[in-house]
Amino acid sequence: MVATVEYRHGSSALPLWRIFWGFFDDFMTPKALIFDVDGTLADTERDGHRVAFNQAFIDAGLDWRWDMALYGELLSVTGGKERMRHYIEQYRPDYIKPADFGALVTRLHAAKTRHYTELLGCGGISLRSGVRRLLDEARHGNVRLAIATTTTMDNVSALLRHAVSPEAESWFEVIGAGDAVTKKKPAPDIYHFVLERLCLSPAQCLAFEDSENGLRAARAAGLKTVITVNDFTRRQDFEGASIVLDQLGEPGRPFQVLAGNNVDGAKVLNLKMLGHLLTGA
């Protein structure tokens, strides 16, 4: 015969199994979700950053042109300024660098940011499928939100303001962006930066990325990681990801699992499923 143990809460007696189940259920819920931005929150690369880079080059009288195929290759380098330097070194041996090349790169990057912000203001870039739904669910479930990205703070603010909500920046407790750290992804520094400010351990959080470099950064920081691929990253190596999806999913547009955990018929990525991914259940 099994004894029944009860805990009296106010005027109600709670069976012991209810107490432990509530603790377990709470334990399974991530304490924070940490999002990459470009390619993860929104498809910003193809019709956003690439277009803005090309316009900045035109404004400066440069004959640099980044088509889709070339830009896909350049995305192996994180950070806009780093990407321009890589382009010159690897693809334009004919280009003679001016004495103030470093300053030129800085000016071009600033011009690119202005053009990118204008594109966002025109409504040309929207969130990826399922992103707003999951952000809302996390906020209603008291799960903290954070960002870990190599893009600039200006770009983050513009995307959140135009594609999510005028108040969306305040939804994210910590935003690690731009030059907050010296080493860019795939180094884990930006994730360490965010985790330290959240005062949470990697075991309490989940990361969201779209690229191999992002996955390597998150995993090196000890974070379990959800990947949502895009046209530029679909063929990259995502070994070590908790799950690889085509997108986060909406009730009328379920996700497709490309690699990773069994989802038991789930059609959208929600907090319950994230809890299972976090605990390895």
WOMOQUI-V96681 format. One record per backbone hydrogen bond with DSSP energy under -1.0 kcal/mol. CO is the residue of the C=O (numbers start at 1). NH is the residue of the N-H. Records with the same first field share a line. If there is no record, write none. Layout:
CO: NH ; NH
//
This chain:
5: 16
7: 14
9: 12
12: 9
14: 7
15: 19
16: 20
17: 21
18: 22
19: 23
20: 24
21: 25
22: 26
23: 27
24: 28
31: 144
32: 206
33: 146
34: 208
35: 148
37: 40 ; 41 ; 42
41: 128
42: 39 ; 44
44: 49
45: 50
48: 52
49: 53
50: 54
51: 55
52: 56
53: 57
54: 58
55: 59
56: 60
57: 62
58: 61
67: 71
68: 72
69: 73
70: 74
71: 75
73: 76
74: 77
79: 83
80: 84
81: 85
82: 86
83: 87
84: 88
85: 89
86: 90
87: 91
92: 95
98: 101
100: 104
101: 105
102: 106
103: 107
104: 108
105: 109
106: 110
107: 111
108: 112
109: 113
110: 114
111: 115
112: 116
113: 117
114: 118
115: 119
116: 120
117: 121
118: 122
119: 124
120: 123
128: 131
129: 248
130: 134
131: 135
132: 136
133: 137
134: 138
135: 139
136: 140
137: 141
138: 143
139: 142
144: 33
145: 173
146: 35
147: 176
151: 178
152: 156
153: 157
154: 158
155: 159
156: 160
157: 161
158: 162
159: 163
160: 164 ; 165
165: 168
167: 170
168: 171
169: 172
174: 147
176: 149
177: 180
184: 187
188: 192
189: 193
190: 194
191: 195
192: 196
193: 197
194: 198
195: 199 ; 200
201: 204
202: 205
204: 31 ; 32
206: 34
207: 226
208: 36
209: 228
211: 215
212: 216
213: 217
214: 218
215: 219
216: 220
217: 221
218: 223
219: 222
224: 207
225: 242 ; 243
226: 209
227: 245
230: 234
233: 236
238: 241
242: 261
243: 227
244: 258 ; 259
245: 229
248: 269
250: 253
253: 250
256: 246
259: 244
263: 266
267: 255
270: 274
271: 275
272: 276
273: 277
274: 278
275: 279
276: 280 ; 281
//
